[in-house]
Amino acid sequence: MAKQTIGLGSAANDNTGDTLRVGGDKVNDNFNEIYAALGNGSTLTVSTNNPAVGQVLRYNGSTFLPSDYTNLTGALDTNGNSIVSSNNNNITVATNGTGDIALAAGGVTSVFDGATGTILFPTSITYDNEYSALGGAPAVGTYRGYFFTVSGDDNPYVNMNITAGGVGNTQAKLLTEYSSVNLLADIDTTTTPPTNGQVLKWNTSSSKWLPADDTAGIGSINLFASVAGDTGSTTANSQTDTLTIAGGTNITTAVVGDTVTVNFSGTLTTTFAALTDTNTAGLTQGDGIYWSGSEWIPTPATGPILWYEIGAPVENASNDFLINGPGLPAGENRDPDLYVHRGFTYAFDNTVEGGGHPFRIQSTQGLSGTPYTTGQSGSTTAVLYWTVPFDAPNTLYYQCTLHAAMQGTIYVVS
């Protein structure tokens, strides 16, 4: 209800104001509304006794009392405002026990793990970690592993504990692609700067790598390692080992300055007749040579020779001759027809079969056929040479003189 006011009238006792009853009723109504709004209707549930600066009225389950604002019961919306601390005091955000602190912004949540103390940043962090002077960086003993740079210094640093040499906690300078090797503790290129062509060599007296000429120890290098020949090999086994290049049969060697010359001191074979597998007896102008099976010899006066190989099949050696040579296909040619030219010379090589299958040329067929020997030399059981006469019959025959089935026809053509 609205606040009720007691009517006082225009003047005292002018009988125009509220009666005592009406006035008392208004007073009661006003107090009833106050006790209903700030209490339970009969007792006030709000107490403002002994408040401190900055406190708020906080409900404790039965009464609103002056209290510090120690916990939220819903989300805190700053609505564009800031959380500040006056008088340079700290702002502390702390969880109870091992609870995490999560900071969410831009769709990424970073977590401060209350159980491990680890901070998880699932995205990139942009920060300036450079100090104006080395002494301005955080203390090594407190912040080991801390990486930073110093303005004007081309090398970064890291706070770390170095165990080697008892160094302990130190701000260690790191090398980059723009650093000098001289920054390494065991290299000194400053005391004695290097000259062109020098290398770094270990100096035991200073326990450092120092610039020096690359000559010490050169005498320990062998001039050759291992050398192998057509037969045998050798390996250098001392610093003064000597490699000897010796000649062999009809070979001499000579060394002049830096040049090794290998000379042939024998006699070269300069004629065909001097070769070990030739027999040029009777060779005359215009003659050719052919392989006889053991040496190269002149062709007969009749001219070049056409060579045929005579054999017999393994599975049935008494039924067929096997003949291979010019004009015949590769493979097994069993008792083939042969064509010979008048005036040409032919060789029938029967050395494989030999006396087991004598090869004879005949003018008539059969084991008892008439031998035809005109123009022939050699042997029916080795190599039979035949220069076909110009008057030879048009048809002749070849026959194994021991087996009737081994036979064929020879056609003489011009």
C-alpha positions as CSV (number, residue, x, y, z in Angstrom):
1,M,0.0,0.0,0.0
2,A,1.0,3.6,-0.2
3,K,2.3,5.4,2.8
4,Q,-0.6,6.7,5.0
5,T,-0.4,10.2,6.6
6,I,-2.4,11.3,9.7
7,G,-4.6,14.2,9.0
8,L,-3.7,17.0,11.5
9,G,-6.5,19.5,10.6
10,S,-6.2,23.2,10.0
11,A,-5.7,24.2,13.6
12,A,-5.6,22.5,17.0
13,N,-8.9,21.1,18.2
14,D,-10.7,22.5,15.1
15,N,-12.3,19.0,14.6
16,T,-11.0,18.8,11.0
17,G,-8.1,16.3,11.5
18,D,-8.1,12.5,11.9
19,T,-9.5,11.1,15.1
20,L,-7.1,9.3,17.4
21,R,-8.4,5.9,16.2
22,V,-8.0,6.7,12.6
23,G,-4.5,8.2,13.2
24,G,-3.5,5.1,15.2
25,D,-4.8,2.8,12.5
26,K,-2.7,4.6,9.9
27,V,0.4,4.2,12.1
28,N,-0.2,0.5,12.5
29,D,-0.8,0.0,8.8
30,N,2.5,1.7,8.0
31,F,4.5,-0.4,10.5
32,N,2.8,-3.6,9.4
33,E,3.9,-2.9,5.8
34,I,7.5,-2.2,7.0
35,Y,7.6,-5.3,9.1
36,A,6.2,-7.4,6.2
37,A,8.8,-5.9,3.8
38,L,11.8,-6.0,6.1
39,G,10.8,-9.0,8.3
40,N,8.4,-11.7,8.8
41,G,5.5,-9.5,9.7
42,S,6.2,-9.5,13.4
43,T,10.0,-9.3,13.6
44,L,12.5,-7.4,11.4
45,T,15.0,-9.7,9.5
46,V,17.3,-6.8,8.5
47,S,20.1,-5.7,10.9
48,T,22.4,-2.8,10.3
49,N,24.3,-3.0,13.6
50,N,28.0,-2.3,13.4
51,P,28.6,-2.2,9.6
52,A,32.1,-1.7,8.2
53,V,33.1,0.3,5.2
54,G,32.5,-1.5,1.9
55,Q,30.2,-4.2,3.5
56,V,26.8,-5.2,2.1
57,L,23.6,-6.6,3.7
58,R,23.9,-10.4,3.3
59,Y,21.3,-13.0,4.1
60,N,22.5,-15.7,6.5
61,G,19.4,-17.9,6.2
62,S,17.3,-15.9,8.7
63,T,18.5,-12.3,8.8
64,F,20.2,-9.8,6.5
65,L,23.4,-8.6,8.3
66,P,26.3,-6.3,7.4
67,S,28.9,-8.7,5.8
68,D,31.9,-8.8,3.4
69,Y,31.0,-9.9,-0.2
70,T,32.9,-13.2,-0.2
71,N,31.2,-15.4,-2.8
72,L,29.0,-15.2,-5.9
73,T,25.7,-17.1,-6.3
74,G,25.6,-16.4,-10.0
75,A,27.7,-15.1,-13.0
76,L,29.4,-11.8,-12.5
77,D,28.7,-9.4,-15.4
78,T,31.0,-6.4,-15.3
79,N,29.1,-4.9,-18.2
80,G,32.1,-3.1,-19.5
81,N,33.4,-2.1,-16.1
82,S,36.7,-3.2,-14.5
83,I,37.7,-5.0,-11.4
84,V,40.3,-2.7,-9.7
85,S,42.3,-2.7,-6.5
86,S,42.9,0.7,-4.9
87,N,46.1,1.8,-3.2
88,N,48.3,-0.4,-5.3
89,N,47.0,-3.6,-3.7
90,N,47.0,-7.0,-5.4
91,I,44.1,-8.7,-7.0
92,T,44.2,-12.4,-6.2
93,V,42.2,-15.1,-7.9
94,A,42.5,-18.4,-6.0
95,T,40.7,-21.7,-6.0
96,N,40.0,-23.9,-3.0
97,G,42.2,-27.0,-3.0
98,T,43.1,-28.4,-6.5
99,G,40.4,-26.5,-8.5
100,D,41.4,-25.1,-11.9
101,I,41.2,-21.5,-13.1
102,A,39.9,-21.2,-16.6
103,L,40.2,-18.1,-18.7
104,A,38.1,-18.1,-21.9
105,A,38.4,-15.5,-24.6
106,G,38.1,-15.6,-28.4
107,G,36.8,-19.2,-28.4
108,V,40.0,-20.5,-26.6
109,T,40.1,-21.5,-23.0
110,S,43.4,-21.4,-21.1
111,V,43.6,-23.4,-17.9
112,F,45.6,-23.0,-14.7
113,D,45.7,-26.6,-13.4
114,G,45.2,-26.5,-9.6
115,A,46.4,-30.1,-9.2
116,T,49.8,-29.8,-11.0
117,G,50.4,-26.0,-11.2
118,T,50.7,-26.4,-15.0
119,I,49.4,-23.6,-17.2
120,L,47.9,-24.8,-20.5
121,F,47.8,-22.2,-23.3
122,P,46.3,-24.1,-26.3
123,T,47.1,-21.2,-28.7
124,S,50.0,-18.9,-29.4
125,I,51.3,-16.4,-26.9
126,T,52.7,-13.0,-28.0
127,Y,55.0,-11.3,-25.5
128,D,58.1,-9.1,-25.2
129,N,60.8,-10.9,-23.2
130,E,63.6,-8.4,-23.8
131,Y,65.4,-6.5,-21.0
132,S,67.5,-3.3,-21.3
133,A,70.3,-4.9,-19.3
134,L,71.3,-8.4,-18.3
135,G,70.8,-7.6,-14.6
136,G,67.2,-6.7,-15.2
137,A,66.3,-10.4,-16.0
138,P,64.6,-12.5,-13.4
139,A,66.9,-14.2,-10.8
140,V,68.4,-17.5,-12.1
141,G,67.9,-19.5,-8.9
142,T,64.1,-18.6,-8.9
143,Y,63.4,-18.8,-12.6
144,R,65.4,-21.6,-14.1
145,G,64.5,-22.4,-17.7
146,Y,63.5,-18.7,-18.3
147,F,64.4,-17.6,-21.9
148,F,65.0,-13.9,-22.7
149,T,67.0,-11.4,-24.7
150,V,68.9,-8.3,-23.9
151,S,68.7,-5.1,-25.9
152,G,71.8,-4.6,-28.0
153,D,73.0,-8.2,-27.4
154,D,72.9,-10.4,-30.5
155,N,72.6,-13.6,-28.5
156,P,69.7,-14.9,-26.4
157,Y,70.0,-16.2,-22.8
158,V,68.5,-18.9,-20.7
159,N,68.5,-19.2,-16.9
160,M,69.9,-22.7,-16.1
161,N,72.0,-24.7,-13.8
162,I,75.3,-25.9,-15.4
163,T,76.8,-28.9,-13.7
164,A,79.9,-29.1,-15.8
165,G,82.9,-27.4,-14.1
166,G,80.8,-26.5,-11.1
167,V,79.3,-23.4,-12.8
168,G,76.0,-23.8,-11.1
169,N,73.1,-21.3,-11.7
170,T,74.0,-18.9,-14.6
171,Q,72.5,-16.9,-17.4
172,A,73.8,-19.0,-20.3
173,K,74.3,-17.3,-23.6
174,L,72.9,-19.3,-26.6
175,L,74.4,-19.5,-30.1
176,T,72.5,-18.5,-33.2
177,E,73.3,-18.6,-36.9
178,Y,74.8,-15.1,-36.4
179,S,77.1,-16.1,-33.5
180,S,80.8,-16.8,-33.6
181,V,82.2,-20.2,-32.6
182,N,84.4,-18.2,-30.2
183,L,81.4,-18.0,-27.8
184,L,81.9,-21.7,-27.0
185,A,83.8,-22.0,-23.7
186,D,86.5,-24.4,-25.1
187,I,87.3,-22.3,-28.3
188,D,89.5,-19.3,-28.4
189,T,89.9,-17.4,-31.6
190,T,90.4,-14.0,-30.0
191,T,93.7,-14.3,-28.2
192,T,95.4,-15.4,-31.5
193,P,93.1,-14.7,-34.5
194,P,93.2,-17.3,-37.2
195,T,94.9,-16.8,-40.5
196,N,93.8,-18.0,-43.9
197,G,93.9,-21.8,-44.3
198,Q,94.3,-22.6,-40.6
199,V,92.2,-25.1,-38.7
200,L,91.1,-25.5,-35.0
201,K,93.4,-27.8,-33.1
202,W,93.2,-29.0,-29.5
203,N,95.7,-27.4,-27.2
204,T,96.2,-29.5,-24.0
205,S,97.9,-26.7,-22.1
206,S,95.0,-24.3,-22.4
207,S,92.3,-27.0,-22.8
208,K,90.9,-25.1,-25.7
209,W,90.6,-25.4,-29.5
210,L,93.0,-22.8,-31.0
211,P,93.7,-21.7,-34.6
212,A,96.8,-23.5,-36.0
213,D,98.4,-24.6,-39.3
214,D,97.3,-28.1,-40.5
215,T,100.8,-29.6,-40.6
216,A,101.3,-31.4,-37.3
217,G,100.9,-35.1,-37.9
218,I,101.3,-34.9,-41.7
219,G,104.2,-37.3,-41.4
220,S,101.9,-40.0,-40.1
221,I,99.9,-40.2,-43.4
222,N,100.7,-43.1,-45.7
223,L,101.1,-42.2,-49.3
224,F,99.1,-45.2,-50.4
225,A,96.7,-47.5,-48.6
226,S,96.2,-50.7,-50.6
227,V,97.1,-51.6,-54.2
228,A,95.8,-54.7,-56.0
229,G,97.1,-56.2,-59.2
230,D,95.9,-59.0,-61.5
231,T,97.4,-61.3,-58.9
232,G,98.2,-60.3,-55.3
233,S,97.9,-57.0,-53.4
234,T,99.8,-54.9,-50.9
235,T,99.0,-52.5,-48.1
236,A,101.2,-49.7,-46.8
237,N,102.4,-50.7,-43.3
238,S,104.7,-47.8,-42.5
239,Q,105.1,-44.1,-43.1
240,T,108.1,-44.7,-45.4
241,D,106.7,-47.7,-47.2
242,T,107.6,-47.7,-50.9
243,L,105.4,-49.0,-53.8
244,T,107.6,-50.6,-56.5
245,I,106.2,-50.8,-60.0
246,A,108.1,-53.7,-61.6
247,G,107.9,-55.0,-65.1
248,G,107.0,-58.6,-66.1
249,T,107.8,-60.7,-69.1
250,N,108.8,-58.4,-72.0
251,I,107.8,-55.4,-69.8
252,T,110.1,-52.7,-68.4
253,T,109.2,-49.6,-66.3
254,A,110.9,-46.3,-66.0
255,V,110.3,-43.3,-63.6
256,V,111.4,-39.8,-64.7
257,G,110.3,-37.0,-62.4
258,D,106.6,-37.6,-61.7
259,T,106.0,-39.8,-64.8
260,V,105.9,-43.6,-64.8
261,T,106.4,-45.2,-68.2
262,V,105.6,-48.9,-68.9
263,N,107.5,-50.2,-72.0
264,F,107.1,-53.4,-74.0
265,S,110.5,-55.0,-74.5
266,G,109.6,-58.1,-76.4
267,T,109.0,-58.9,-80.1
268,L,105.5,-58.4,-81.5
269,T,104.0,-61.1,-83.8
270,T,103.7,-59.2,-87.0
271,T,102.7,-61.9,-89.5
272,F,99.8,-64.2,-89.7
273,A,102.0,-67.2,-90.2
274,A,103.8,-66.6,-86.9
275,L,100.6,-67.3,-84.9
276,T,100.6,-70.6,-83.1
277,D,97.3,-71.8,-84.5
278,T,98.0,-71.2,-88.2
279,N,99.5,-73.4,-90.9
280,T,100.1,-71.4,-94.1
281,A,102.1,-74.1,-96.0
282,G,101.2,-73.9,-99.7
283,L,99.4,-70.6,-99.3
284,T,99.4,-68.7,-102.6
285,Q,98.0,-65.4,-103.8
286,G,94.2,-65.3,-103.8
287,D,93.9,-68.2,-101.4
288,G,91.6,-68.1,-98.4
289,I,91.9,-69.8,-95.0
290,Y,89.5,-71.9,-93.0
291,W,89.4,-73.6,-89.6
292,S,90.2,-77.3,-89.9
293,G,89.1,-78.1,-86.4
294,S,92.6,-77.7,-85.0
295,E,94.3,-74.9,-87.0
296,W,93.7,-72.3,-89.7
297,I,94.9,-73.7,-93.1
298,P,94.6,-72.5,-96.8
299,T,91.5,-73.4,-98.7
300,P,91.9,-75.9,-101.5
301,A,92.8,-74.6,-104.9
302,T,89.2,-75.0,-105.8
303,G,88.1,-72.1,-103.7
304,P,86.2,-71.5,-100.5
305,I,84.7,-74.5,-98.6
306,L,81.1,-74.9,-97.4
307,W,81.1,-76.9,-94.1
308,Y,78.5,-79.3,-92.9
309,E,78.5,-81.1,-89.5
310,I,77.4,-84.8,-89.5
311,G,75.9,-86.5,-86.5
312,A,73.2,-89.0,-85.4
313,P,70.3,-88.7,-82.9
314,V,70.9,-89.9,-79.4
315,E,67.6,-91.8,-79.0
316,N,68.0,-93.8,-82.3
317,A,71.5,-93.5,-83.7
318,S,71.0,-96.0,-86.5
319,N,68.0,-94.6,-88.3
320,D,69.0,-91.0,-89.4
321,F,71.9,-88.8,-90.1
322,L,71.7,-85.3,-88.4
323,I,73.1,-82.7,-90.8
324,N,73.6,-79.0,-90.1
325,G,75.2,-76.4,-92.4
326,P,74.6,-73.7,-95.0
327,G,71.1,-73.6,-96.3
328,L,69.6,-75.8,-93.6
329,P,67.5,-74.6,-90.7
330,A,68.8,-74.7,-87.1
331,G,67.9,-77.7,-85.1
332,E,67.7,-81.4,-86.0
333,N,67.7,-82.0,-89.7
334,R,67.2,-85.7,-90.2
335,D,68.4,-87.1,-93.5
336,P,67.7,-83.8,-95.3
337,D,68.0,-83.3,-99.1
338,L,71.3,-81.6,-99.9
339,Y,71.9,-79.2,-102.8
340,V,75.4,-78.7,-104.1
341,H,76.9,-76.6,-106.9
342,R,79.2,-77.8,-109.6
343,G,82.7,-76.3,-109.0
344,F,82.1,-75.6,-105.2
345,T,84.0,-77.4,-102.5
346,Y,82.2,-79.0,-99.5
347,A,83.4,-80.5,-96.2
348,F,81.3,-83.1,-94.4
349,D,82.7,-83.3,-90.9
350,N,81.9,-86.7,-89.5
351,T,84.5,-86.7,-86.7
352,V,81.9,-87.0,-83.9
353,E,80.3,-90.2,-85.2
354,G,83.5,-91.5,-86.9
355,G,83.7,-95.2,-87.6
356,G,80.2,-95.8,-86.1
357,H,78.5,-94.1,-89.1
358,P,80.8,-93.8,-92.1
359,F,79.5,-91.1,-94.5
360,R,79.8,-92.1,-98.2
361,I,78.6,-90.4,-101.4
362,Q,77.2,-92.8,-104.0
363,S,75.7,-92.8,-107.5
364,T,73.1,-95.5,-106.5
365,Q,71.2,-96.1,-103.3
366,G,71.6,-98.7,-100.6
367,L,74.3,-100.3,-98.6
368,S,75.7,-101.8,-101.8
369,G,75.4,-98.7,-103.8
370,T,78.2,-97.6,-106.1
371,P,80.6,-95.2,-104.4
372,Y,81.0,-91.8,-106.2
373,T,84.5,-90.5,-105.3
374,T,85.3,-88.1,-108.1
375,G,86.7,-84.8,-106.6
376,Q,86.9,-86.2,-103.1
377,S,89.6,-86.3,-100.5
378,G,89.8,-86.9,-96.7
379,S,87.9,-89.6,-94.9
380,T,84.3,-90.9,-94.6
381,T,84.9,-91.3,-90.8
382,A,86.5,-87.9,-90.3
383,V,86.3,-84.9,-92.7
384,L,85.3,-85.7,-96.3
385,Y,86.2,-82.9,-98.8
386,W,84.4,-82.9,-102.1
387,T,84.9,-80.5,-105.0
388,V,81.9,-81.1,-107.2
389,P,82.9,-81.9,-110.8
390,F,81.3,-79.9,-113.5
391,D,80.2,-83.3,-115.1
392,A,78.8,-84.7,-111.9
393,P,75.4,-86.5,-112.2
394,N,72.3,-84.4,-111.4
395,T,71.4,-86.8,-108.6
396,L,73.6,-88.5,-106.1
397,Y,73.1,-90.1,-102.7
398,Y,74.7,-90.2,-99.2
399,Q,74.7,-93.4,-97.2
400,C,75.9,-94.8,-93.9
401,T,77.9,-97.8,-95.0
402,L,76.8,-99.7,-91.8
403,H,73.1,-98.7,-91.5
404,A,70.7,-98.9,-94.5
405,A,68.2,-96.4,-92.9
406,M,70.8,-93.6,-92.6
407,Q,70.7,-92.2,-96.2
408,G,69.5,-89.2,-98.2
409,T,69.6,-87.5,-101.7
410,I,72.1,-85.0,-103.1
411,Y,70.9,-82.7,-105.9
412,V,73.7,-81.3,-108.1
413,V,72.9,-77.9,-109.6
414,S,74.8,-75.4,-111.8
